[in-house]
Amino acid sequence: MITVLTPTFNRKNELIKLYQSLVNQTSKDFEWLIVDDGSTDQTPELIERFINQGLLSVRYFRQDNAGKHSALNAGFSNEENNEWIFIVDSDDMLVSDCIEVILNEVRNLSSEYVSIRMLQINNEGRLLGECFPNSFDSYFDLINSKLANDNADIFRKNAIFNYRFPVFDGEKFMAESPLFLAIGHLGKTKFLNYKGYIAEYLPGGLTDSSVVSRHRYFNSTLYVYENKYIENNLSYFERFKSGVNWWRFRLFKGRLMRSFSVPYFFMPFGFVLYLKDVFHGSVDLSACLRGD
C-alpha cells in the first residue's frame, strides 16, 4: 500500500483538482496524508469535506508555516505511513492509473531498491524533460547526466523515516537535492519511463520564484550547495557548479548560521552569476545593504 504525501500551503483550489484525480484512480490501495503548512485560505474546512465524503482514506496534519521542507519532515516521520511514500505536490495531479502502475512496480522490486522516479507531463500531456536511459540506477546517475528533468519520486518508508531537512530560523525554502543525495547512499532507484504525474507550475509558486527564494533563504541554499560540493559521487563538473553557486548566493548576505565555507577560488565565478541575478531583479539589494 502507498501513502500519498502532500505538503500544502494556501492551495485550496488546486487541492480540489488533486483530490479528484485521486478519487479517479483505478486502484484505491493508498491513503492520502496532507501536511498543511499553516494555510490561511480555508484549507482545513476543505479537507474536512474530503474526509466526510468518505471516498478516500485521508489523514490531515497542520503545523505553523515553516516551508515545504519542514512539512515534508513532518510527513516522513509519521509512523502510520505505508511502506511506500509518494510525494505529490498540492498543485499537481495524477493520471488515473498512476497508483496501479506504482503498485505493480513495487511488488517486483528487490530490497536493494529504495526509491522510484517517474516522468512528469504538463496539462497538455507534453513530457517535462527526457526519458531515462536504461543505465540509470541511482540519483547520482541522474544528477551527473545533466538531464533537465522534472520528475516525481516514491520512497520506501524505512529509507526516509529518519531523514530530516535542516530548518533554519525564519527560512521557508530549501531545494530537495540533499534528500536525493542521502537516498543515493542508501540504495538503488528504479527509473520508470511512465508519464503518470501531471505538474502544473503556478505563478508565484516555489518553482516560479526559485532564484528569488534561494537568495532570500540563503542559509538553506548554502546547505544545499555545500552538500553537493562535498559529495564525491558527483562529477567534477557538478561539484564545480555547486562551488560557484555557493558563492553566488553567499555574497553580500548577513551572518551565516553554519561555519562551512567553499574555497575562495569559486568566488569570482559566483560574483558573475550574482550580478546576473541583480540585473534580472532576483536580489533584494536593499536587504543586502542592511545585512538582512
Buried (B, 14 or more C-beta within 10 A) or exposed (E): BBBBBBBBBBBBEBBEBBBEBBBEBEBBEBBBBBBBBBBEBEBBEBBEEBBEEEEBBBBBEBBEBBBBBBBBBBBBEBEEBBEBBBBBBBBBBBBBBBBBBBBEBBEEBEEEBBBBBBBBBEEEEEBBEEEBEEEBBBBBBBBBBEBEBBBBBBBBBEBBBEBBBBBBEEBBBBBBBBBBBBBBEBBBBBBBEBBBBBBBBEEEBBEEBBBBBBBBBBBBBBBBBBBBBBBEBBBEEBBBBBBBBBBBBBBBBEEBBEEEEBEEEBBEBBBEBBEEBBEEEBBBEEBBEEEE
